[in-house]
Amino acid sequence: MNLSELVRAARAADGRKPALIPAAGGDPVDYARFDAEVDRVAGHLRGRGLAPGDRVVVAMPNSPAFCFAYFGILRAGGIAVPVDPELSGRELRRILEDCEPALAVAAGGALPDGAPCEVIDGDDPGSFGPLPDGPVEPVGGGDDLAVLAYTSGTTGEPRAAMLTHANLVSSLHQQQQILGGKVARDDVVLMVPPFFHIFGLNVVLGLTVQAGATGVVVASFEPAEALELIARHRVTVLIGAPTMYAALAAVPGAGDHDLSGVRLAVSGAAPLAPGVLDAFRKTFGIDIYEGYGLTETSPSLTSNRLDGAPRPGSVGKPLPGVQLRIVDERGADVDVGDVGEVVVRGPNVTRGYWRRPADDEDAFIDGWFRTGDIGLVDEDGYLYLVDRKRDLIIVSGFNVFPSEVEEVLLQHPGVAQAAVTGEPHAVTGEAVVAYVVPAHPDGIDVADLRRHCAANLARYKVPADIRVVDDLPHLPGGKVFRRGLRT
């Protein structure tokens, strides 16, 4: 099926049911209007000559307009390329050069000047013209590509996981098979995770639409306001990164807010610290069920919702249809309780990376996808993540590779050497820490270096701490020993 058929199915079930409620104000969007707006976008794109398989970038914050554009692109037969609208011009240009889009739908000022494609103003309701005369039939589906989901490679260069309609729909079905954990039509979901991230795109938005549920669309998360939204709209399902739960529990007087309607709280995109789980439970009397996944797996792989109460420290058991193994360096299974690399396969796993056959060869071993994460499975089948095979840093659920930050640091004239690592952070999970060796004897202007980073990196990639050092530790081959920098 074409993923956009989920919207049409929800309309057929109950077109008057509220689908999207803008948290910032404005009229709710019911499923009849939702489906009509998707038709409007799809018809307009076809009228502009969009061909099946053409890429369309979506650079917008969470909003009903993002939802219309996303499903409209898919209905028209295009491939959606969601990107963070707050990426720097330099970062966006690299993505645009890689995916070669035919069009882009963007919020005002989100794309850099001179973008190599026509840009449609996503903020203007009139950008997609009038409604078509009748329903627009979906083009493509199944094994056709639906989304290019960008995630940095080991070199820090942008690379996109190719996700098909079948990948995304399979992931939704896998998640909905969890007894007591599925999203239902009468649920109200708080939509905080950004839709440009696969977690927000397919777990939050995808599950809500598949269920025909109602989503409260949050464009900019503010913890105290979110608690008010939960109470006002009688939210029943919370889905977010650990940072969201930590922030909600830390609001002064948080326990005074009425969260009695919440029946399910799910955490993903980054490791959930036991302290956050405990604080949320003590404040609101609600358990958080942690899961694990990757952009390349659409994204969910495991969940703590499968068997009883959440098990602190574990990311749960594999979802139905997901096969998971722990292997050694030769690809052989390790014993139960032993540590190794997590490899997976299933209908939700990417077919590979966009135009990167060399990366595909590294990513798969005998048909199993190598996650790059190190973990173990206990006798009860619960997965525990121990470390990352690579030096990936995860800040609030977003991937940061040290090399991409180091590249920007070294562009500053005051920096001779640079190394970046991640350190634990109580709120964001991890924080980016930079170590720099000055290029001049009189030192370096750290404030100026921060401004330089902010101008060339997304906010979550900007170092939280810049430490000036005399030298960096090196391995015998000359590479910087990043682990030697960690405190």
matplotlib code that plots the C-alpha trace (Angstrom):
import matplotlib.pyplot as plt

x = [0.0, 0.9, 1.4, -1.0, -3.8, -3.7, -5.2, -7.9, -8.8, -9.1, -11.4, -13.6, -13.8, -14.9, -14.3, -15.6, -13.1, -10.5, -7.1, -4.8, -5.2, -2.6, -1.3, -0.6, -4.2, -6.4, -9.2, -8.8, -8.4, -10.8, -9.9, -12.1, -10.2, -6.9, -7.5, -8.7, -5.6, -3.4, -5.3, -4.7, -0.9, -0.7, -2.8, -0.7, 2.6, 1.5, 0.4, 3.9, 5.3, 6.4, 7.3, 7.3, 10.5, 11.3, 12.5, 10.7, 12.4, 10.2, 11.8, 9.1, 8.4, 5.6, 2.3, -0.8, 0.9, 3.8, 1.4, -0.4, 2.8, 4.3, 1.4, 0.7, 4.2, 3.7, 0.3, 1.8, 4.4, 7.3, 9.9, 9.7, 13.0, 12.2, 15.0, 15.5, 14.5, 17.0, 20.0, 22.6, 22.8, 26.0, 24.4, 21.3, 23.3, 25.1, 21.8, 20.3, 23.4, 23.1, 19.4, 18.9, 15.3, 12.8, 11.0, 11.0, 8.3, 9.7, 8.8, 9.9, 13.7, 14.4, 16.3, 19.5, 19.5, 20.2, 18.6, 19.0, 15.3, 12.0, 10.7, 7.1, 6.1, 4.8, 3.5, 1.1, -2.2, -2.7, 0.6, -1.0, -4.0, -7.6, -8.9, -9.0, -12.3, -12.2, -10.0, -6.4, -5.4, -2.1, 0.9, 3.3, 3.6, 5.0, 8.7, 8.8, 10.9, 8.8, 11.3, 15.0, 15.8, 19.2, 21.6, 25.3, 27.7, 30.9, 32.7, 30.1, 28.9, 25.1, 23.7, 20.1, 18.5, 16.2, 12.8, 10.0, 6.3, 6.5, 9.2, 7.2, 3.9, 5.5, 7.0, 3.5, 2.0, 4.8, 4.2, 0.4, 0.8, 1.9, -0.9, -1.9, 0.4, -1.3, -2.7, -6.5, -9.0, -10.2, -6.7, -5.3, -1.6, 0.8, 2.9, 6.2, 9.0, 9.8, 8.3, 11.6, 13.1, 12.1, 10.8, 8.4, 7.6, 6.6, 6.1, 4.2, 2.6, 2.4, 0.8, -1.7, -2.9, -2.9, -5.1, -7.4, -6.6, -6.3, -2.9, -2.1, 0.6, 3.3, 5.6, 7.8, 8.1, 7.7, 7.3, 4.9, 2.7, 2.9, 1.5, -1.4, -2.0, -2.1, -4.7, -6.8, -7.1, -7.2, -4.1, -4.0, -0.7, 2.7, 5.5, 8.8, 12.5, 13.9, 14.5, 10.8, 10.0, 12.8, 11.6, 8.0, 8.9, 11.1, 8.4, 7.7, 4.5, 4.4, 2.5, -0.4, -1.3, -3.9, -2.4, -5.0, -6.0, -2.6, -2.7, 0.6, 4.0, 6.6, 10.2, 12.6, 15.3, 17.9, 18.7, 16.3, 18.2, 16.8, 16.6, 14.2, 12.0, 11.9, 11.3, 8.4, 6.8, 7.1, 5.8, 2.9, 2.4, 3.0, 5.5, 7.5, 8.1, 11.4, 12.1, 15.1, 15.4, 17.4, 16.6, 17.5, 14.8, 11.8, 12.7, 11.5, 13.2, 12.4, 10.1, 9.7, 5.9, 6.0, 6.1, 4.9, 6.5, 9.4, 12.8, 15.2, 18.4, 16.9, 15.3, 13.0, 12.4, 12.3, 8.9, 6.9, 8.6, 12.0, 14.8, 17.7, 21.1, 24.2, 27.3, 31.1, 33.6, 33.3, 29.5, 29.0, 26.4, 27.7, 26.4, 23.5, 24.7, 27.8, 28.5, 28.6, 27.3, 23.5, 22.4, 18.8, 16.5, 12.9, 10.4, 11.1, 14.8, 16.1, 17.2, 20.4, 21.7, 21.0, 23.7, 26.2, 26.9, 30.2, 28.2, 25.7, 28.5, 29.6, 26.1, 25.0, 26.4, 24.7, 21.5, 21.6, 21.8, 24.6, 23.4, 26.8, 25.6, 27.1, 24.8, 23.7, 20.6, 19.7, 18.1, 14.6, 15.3, 15.7, 18.2, 20.7, 22.8, 26.3, 28.2, 28.3, 30.7, 31.5, 32.0, 28.4, 27.0, 23.2, 21.9, 18.2, 17.7, 19.7, 22.9, 26.1, 29.3, 32.5, 34.1, 31.4, 31.8, 35.6, 35.5, 33.7, 36.1, 39.1, 37.7, 38.2, 41.6, 42.3, 42.1, 45.2, 43.8, 40.3, 38.6, 35.0, 33.5, 30.3, 29.7, 26.7, 24.2, 21.2, 18.8, 19.9, 21.3, 24.7, 26.4, 28.9, 32.3, 35.1, 38.8, 40.8, 44.5, 45.0, 46.8, 48.5, 50.5, 48.1, 45.2, 41.8, 38.6, 36.2, 33.2, 34.0, 34.5, 31.1, 29.5, 31.4, 29.9, 26.4, 26.6, 27.7, 26.0, 22.5, 21.8, 22.1, 25.5, 27.1, 29.5, 28.0, 31.5, 34.7, 37.9, 41.2, 44.1, 47.8, 47.7, 45.5, 46.1, 47.0, 47.1, 50.4, 49.0, 48.5, 44.7, 43.2, 42.3, 38.8, 38.2, 41.3, 39.6, 36.5, 36.4]
y = [0.0, 3.7, 5.2, 8.0, 5.5, 5.6, 9.1, 8.0, 4.9, 7.1, 9.5, 6.5, 5.3, 8.7, 11.8, 14.1, 12.8, 15.5, 14.4, 17.3, 20.0, 22.8, 23.5, 27.1, 27.7, 27.5, 25.3, 21.5, 19.5, 16.6, 13.5, 14.6, 17.9, 16.1, 13.8, 16.6, 18.7, 15.7, 15.5, 19.2, 18.8, 15.6, 17.1, 20.3, 18.5, 16.3, 19.5, 20.8, 17.8, 15.7, 12.3, 9.0, 8.8, 12.5, 13.8, 16.6, 18.2, 19.1, 21.7, 22.7, 22.6, 20.4, 21.7, 20.4, 21.9, 19.5, 16.6, 17.7, 18.1, 14.8, 12.6, 14.6, 13.9, 10.2, 10.2, 11.9, 9.2, 11.3, 10.6, 12.8, 14.1, 15.6, 17.9, 20.0, 23.6, 24.8, 23.3, 25.8, 26.8, 24.8, 21.6, 22.0, 22.6, 19.3, 17.4, 19.2, 18.3, 14.7, 14.0, 16.4, 17.3, 18.3, 20.6, 21.7, 22.7, 24.9, 27.3, 30.9, 31.2, 27.5, 26.9, 28.7, 31.2, 29.7, 26.3, 24.0, 23.5, 25.3, 26.1, 26.1, 28.3, 25.8, 28.7, 29.9, 28.0, 29.0, 27.6, 24.4, 26.0, 24.8, 21.4, 18.9, 17.9, 14.4, 12.1, 11.8, 8.1, 7.2, 6.5, 3.8, 2.0, -1.3, -1.6, 1.9, 4.4, 6.7, 8.5, 9.4, 9.8, 11.6, 10.5, 11.2, 8.5, 7.5, 10.4, 13.0, 13.3, 13.3, 9.9, 8.9, 5.6, 4.5, 3.6, 2.1, 2.3, -1.3, -0.6, 2.2, 0.4, -2.8, -0.8, 0.5, -2.9, -4.3, -1.6, -2.0, -5.7, -4.9, -5.9, -3.0, -0.7, 0.0, 3.4, 3.3, 5.5, 7.2, 8.1, 11.7, 11.8, 14.6, 15.3, 16.7, 14.9, 16.7, 15.2, 15.6, 12.9, 9.3, 8.9, 11.7, 10.9, 7.2, 6.5, 9.7, 10.9, 7.5, 5.6, 8.4, 8.4, 4.6, 4.4, 7.3, 8.9, 12.6, 14.4, 17.6, 19.1, 20.9, 23.1, 24.3, 22.3, 24.2, 21.9, 24.0, 24.6, 20.9, 19.9, 22.3, 20.9, 17.3, 18.3, 20.5, 18.0, 14.9, 13.5, 9.7, 8.8, 10.4, 9.6, 11.4, 11.3, 11.1, 14.9, 15.5, 13.4, 14.9, 18.4, 17.6, 16.2, 19.2, 21.8, 23.5, 22.1, 19.5, 17.0, 19.5, 19.1, 16.6, 13.8, 11.3, 10.7, 9.4, 5.6, 5.1, 6.8, 5.7, 6.8, 6.4, 8.1, 8.1, 6.0, 6.6, 7.2, 5.3, 8.6, 10.0, 7.0, 7.2, 11.0, 10.7, 7.8, 9.6, 12.9, 11.6, 8.0, 7.0, 4.4, 5.1, 2.2, 2.5, 1.3, 1.2, 1.7, 3.3, 5.6, 2.6, 0.4, 2.8, 3.1, 0.7, -2.6, -3.3, -2.3, -2.6, -2.7, -6.4, -8.0, -6.5, -3.5, -1.6, -3.1, -0.2, -0.3, -2.5, -1.4, -4.4, -7.3, -7.4, -6.4, -9.0, -9.6, -8.3, -10.8, -9.7, -11.4, -10.5, -11.4, -11.3, -9.7, -12.7, -12.5, -15.6, -15.6, -15.0, -16.8, -15.5, -12.6, -12.0, -8.7, -8.2, -6.2, -6.0, -7.1, -7.2, -8.1, -7.7, -6.0, -2.7, -2.6, -0.3, -1.6, 0.5, 4.0, 6.5, 6.2, 4.8, 1.1, 1.1, 2.0, -0.8, -3.4, -2.3, -2.1, -5.7, -9.1, -12.1, -10.2, -8.9, -5.1, -4.1, -1.5, -0.5, -0.8, -3.1, -4.9, -8.1, -10.2, -11.7, -15.1, -13.5, -12.1, -8.4, -6.3, -4.1, -1.6, -1.3, 1.0, 2.3, 0.7, 4.1, 7.4, 8.5, 11.1, 11.2, 14.6, 14.6, 11.7, 13.4, 11.9, 13.9, 12.5, 14.1, 14.5, 16.9, 19.1, 18.9, 20.0, 23.2, 23.8, 23.5, 26.1, 28.7, 30.5, 30.3, 26.5, 24.3, 20.9, 19.8, 16.7, 16.1, 13.6, 13.0, 13.1, 12.1, 14.8, 14.6, 16.3, 15.6, 12.2, 13.2, 16.6, 17.5, 18.5, 20.0, 20.0, 22.6, 23.4, 27.1, 28.1, 31.1, 31.4, 34.0, 31.5, 31.6, 33.6, 30.9, 33.2, 33.8, 30.1, 29.4, 32.0, 30.3, 26.9, 28.3, 29.8, 26.5, 23.8, 22.8, 23.8, 20.3, 19.9, 23.0, 22.0, 22.5, 22.9, 24.0, 23.1, 24.7, 22.2, 22.2, 18.9, 16.0, 12.3, 10.4, 6.7, 5.3, 5.7, 9.4, 9.4, 11.3, 9.0, 10.3, 7.9, 9.2, 12.6, 11.4, 12.1]
z = [0.0, -0.3, 3.1, 2.3, 2.2, 6.0, 5.9, 3.5, 5.6, 8.7, 6.7, 5.6, 9.3, 10.6, 8.5, 11.3, 13.9, 14.9, 13.4, 14.2, 16.9, 16.6, 20.1, 19.2, 18.3, 15.3, 14.2, 14.6, 11.4, 11.0, 8.9, 6.0, 5.7, 6.3, 3.3, 1.1, 1.9, 1.1, -2.3, -2.8, -2.3, -4.5, -7.3, -7.3, -7.3, -10.3, -12.0, -11.6, -13.3, -10.3, -11.6, -9.6, -7.6, -7.7, -4.3, -2.5, 0.5, 3.5, 5.8, 8.3, 12.0, 13.3, 11.9, 10.1, 6.9, 7.4, 7.6, 4.4, 2.5, 3.7, 2.8, -0.3, -1.6, -1.0, -2.7, -5.7, -6.1, -4.8, -2.2, 0.9, 2.3, 5.7, 7.1, 10.2, 9.2, 11.8, 10.1, 8.9, 5.3, 4.9, 6.3, 4.2, 1.0, 1.5, 1.8, -1.3, -3.3, -2.3, -2.9, -5.9, -5.2, -7.8, -5.4, -1.8, 0.6, 3.3, 6.1, 5.4, 5.4, 6.1, 2.9, 2.0, -0.8, -4.2, -3.4, -6.4, -6.8, -6.8, -3.3, -2.4, 0.6, 3.2, 5.4, 2.7, 2.6, -1.0, -2.3, -3.5, -5.3, -5.2, -4.2, -7.1, -8.6, -7.1, -5.0, -6.2, -6.6, -4.9, -7.2, -6.0, -2.8, -1.4, -2.3, -3.8, -1.9, 0.3, 2.5, 2.4, 6.1, 6.6, 9.2, 9.3, 8.2, 9.9, 8.2, 9.2, 5.6, 5.2, 4.1, 3.7, 4.7, 1.9, 3.5, 1.4, 1.9, 3.0, 5.5, 7.2, 7.2, 8.5, 11.4, 12.3, 12.2, 14.4, 17.0, 16.9, 17.8, 21.3, 23.6, 25.9, 24.1, 20.8, 19.8, 19.4, 17.6, 20.8, 21.9, 22.0, 21.3, 22.3, 19.2, 20.6, 18.7, 15.4, 12.3, 10.4, 12.7, 11.9, 15.5, 15.2, 11.6, 11.9, 15.6, 16.5, 13.3, 11.6, 14.5, 15.2, 11.6, 11.3, 14.4, 13.3, 16.6, 17.4, 17.6, 19.5, 17.3, 19.2, 17.1, 19.9, 23.2, 26.4, 29.4, 31.5, 28.4, 27.5, 30.9, 30.4, 26.9, 28.4, 30.9, 28.6, 25.8, 28.0, 26.3, 26.7, 25.0, 25.4, 23.0, 23.3, 24.0, 27.5, 27.5, 27.2, 30.3, 32.3, 31.5, 32.4, 35.7, 36.5, 36.1, 39.4, 40.9, 38.1, 40.2, 40.6, 36.9, 35.9, 33.9, 34.9, 31.3, 30.3, 29.9, 28.0, 28.0, 25.5, 25.3, 22.4, 20.3, 23.1, 26.2, 29.1, 32.4, 35.4, 37.2, 34.6, 34.8, 38.7, 38.7, 36.2, 38.1, 41.5, 40.1, 38.0, 39.0, 35.4, 34.1, 31.0, 28.5, 26.7, 23.2, 20.9, 17.2, 14.4, 11.4, 9.2, 10.9, 10.4, 13.4, 16.1, 17.0, 20.6, 23.4, 27.1, 26.6, 25.5, 28.9, 32.1, 33.9, 32.3, 33.2, 34.1, 32.0, 29.3, 26.0, 26.0, 23.7, 19.8, 18.3, 16.5, 13.1, 14.2, 14.4, 16.6, 17.3, 19.2, 17.2, 17.6, 15.1, 12.8, 12.7, 14.9, 17.7, 21.2, 24.3, 26.3, 28.5, 26.5, 24.8, 21.0, 18.1, 17.7, 14.2, 13.0, 10.1, 9.3, 6.9, 8.6, 7.8, 5.1, 1.7, 2.0, 1.7, -1.1, -3.7, -1.3, -2.3, -0.2, 2.9, 2.1, 2.0, 5.5, 6.9, 6.1, 7.0, 5.4, 5.1, 8.7, 9.3, 11.6, 14.0, 15.2, 18.8, 21.4, 23.7, 25.3, 25.7, 29.1, 29.7, 29.5, 26.1, 27.2, 25.3, 27.1, 25.2, 26.5, 24.2, 20.6, 18.2, 16.7, 18.4, 17.8, 20.2, 20.8, 22.0, 22.7, 20.3, 17.5, 16.0, 16.2, 14.7, 16.2, 12.8, 11.5, 14.5, 14.3, 10.7, 11.7, 14.6, 12.4, 10.0, 12.7, 12.3, 16.1, 16.2, 15.4, 16.6, 17.6, 19.0, 20.0, 22.3, 24.1, 27.9, 29.9, 30.5, 32.9, 30.5, 26.9, 27.5, 26.1, 25.5, 22.8, 24.3, 22.2, 23.0, 21.1, 20.8, 20.1, 16.9, 18.5, 21.8, 23.1, 23.2, 21.6, 21.9, 23.1, 22.7, 19.1, 18.5, 20.0, 17.6, 14.7, 15.6, 16.0, 12.5, 10.9, 12.9, 14.0, 17.6, 19.0, 17.4, 18.9, 21.7, 25.2, 26.5, 24.8, 26.6, 25.7, 26.0, 25.2, 23.3, 22.4, 23.0, 19.9, 19.0, 17.5, 14.0, 14.6, 15.1, 18.0, 20.9, 21.6, 24.5, 26.2, 26.4, 28.3, 32.0]

ax = plt.figure().add_subplot(projection="3d")
ax.plot(x, y, z, "-o")
ax.set_aspect("equal")
plt.show()
